[in-house]
Amino acid sequence: MKILFVAGGRPNFMKVAPVWHAMEKYKDIKKILVHTGQHYDVEMSDVFFRDLALPQPNVNLGVGSGSHGEQTGLILMRLEKVLQEEKPDLVLVFGDMNSTLAGSLASVKLRIPVAHVQAGWRARDNRMPEEINRSIVDRIADIHFPETYEDCLNLYHEGISPDRIFMVGNVMIDSLLSHIKLAKKRSRILTDLNLKKNEYVIVTAHRPENVDNIKGLTNIVDALCKISKNITVVYPIHPRTKKRLKRFNLLDKLKNCKNIRAIKPVGYIDFLKLLYNSRFALTDSGAVQEEGITLGIPCLTMRQNTELYKSIERGTNILVGVDSKNIVEYAMRLLNDKKFYQKIKRRKSPYPYWDGTAGEQIAKIVYNLWKNKNLKEKPSNFIENGYPVYLVMENMRTVMYKSIKKALPPNIKIVEVFDTNGNMVALDSNTKIEKGYKIKFFGGKDSMESLSHIM
């Protein structure tokens, strides 16, 4: 079996590593790593290969920076040639970068199966390029690996068959859990920056909706300057953000503020050390939210929404937007209100199944799907089964989901299940379908008559 991994930058590399390493034990899997070059400098790319023990890419497409259309188009053109030459059995894409979208499109056009790691992530905000990318990828991918049960429900809502969805947990947390001890031991970043535990705030800001307009970026800089009067602010600046800071004449202002350490992007190990020892994180990054939640670091998120719904409900993550006054207000509460700070600090992650095994699960599932010749979903056959329809039926007896699934004709699938309160139910092999639950089926009209015998 030949699997081609497509990665484009920092967020991808941390997701690739656990799956790449987990596949080492499958001797009949040949792995090919393609780096699109979307993140192309040392701080955002090379250092992560070293920290995550990934090999140098087999292919580097070298697309570099550019507009969304330019990057996506170049990756499509260059990757297509690689795919035609390598002829992989499966292409693995990760997250929601332009590289993710282009890798998926190039593959499906050549009828190569695609598996999407971190499927179903949704913030309900199409201003975000990432939201557009991941929504399109999920529509065309053959295999989906969501990281939360909420992500599974998002996929059900969008018509993705539960048969193609495998809730495995969070591969990026696999990387965090396997590297945090190394970060504590090896990284010298605190010494190099003369920092002490709990005596600084870690900041990341890079999202286009925040940094590509002068008002949003000015608000963030103003807030950081005010916060820095009370505690040291450590800000590894993304190359894109640095360009915007210069364009809007904000870089000098930021550097002149008291106690702000505006530094270059740091490697994975150093960033984990900075995050783990910080008082709290101020970020617009989905990855930093996930890492902070897992490490028990309070997180103020400079967005109006988040993909991590449960973290807001649990209170481990607080949405503060990009209003300067709001950012400063919550930062001051975390600094000065001990009860408020400890209340957030003590709360456990709402995702206990982020247990460090996602990469191993993905490797096993992919291998078994390949062995069973089931990497790609079979197309509908209207001639044999009739035209496709949806049918909702009430369950008449308590039964396991896997039992109903096993009894169904091959051309009929369960697409959604609702409990007696109308709430959608996340489905896996251990799900119990209670009496009175509503089950929504999809399949050929001519075969639907057999369902009354099953129910």
CORFEN-V640536 format. One record per run of one state. SS is the DSSP state (H for helix, E for strand, L for the rest). FROM is the first residue (numbers start at 1). TO is the last residue. If there is no record, write none. Layout:
ss = (SS;SS)
from = (FROM;FROM)
to = (TO;TO)
This chain:
ss = (L;E;L;H;L;E;L;H;L;E;L;H;L;E;L;H;L;E;L;H;L;E;L;H;L;H;E;L;H;L;H;L;E;L;H;L;H;L;E;L;H;L;H;L;E;L;H;L;E;L;H;L;E;L;H;L;E;L;H;L;H;L;H;L;H;L;E;L;E;H;L;E;L;E;L;E;L;E;H;L)
from = (1;2;8;10;26;30;36;42;52;59;61;68;87;90;95;98;110;114;118;129;141;143;146;149;158;162;165;166;171;187;189;194;200;205;208;212;214;228;232;238;239;248;251;257;260;265;268;277;281;284;286;296;299;302;309;315;317;320;324;337;338;347;358;372;382;386;388;395;399;401;408;412;419;424;425;432;434;438;445;455)
to = (1;7;9;25;29;35;41;51;58;60;67;86;89;94;97;109;113;117;128;140;142;145;148;157;161;164;165;170;186;188;193;199;204;207;211;213;227;231;237;238;247;250;256;259;264;267;276;280;283;285;295;298;301;308;314;316;319;323;336;337;346;357;371;381;385;387;394;398;400;407;411;418;423;424;431;433;437;444;454;455)
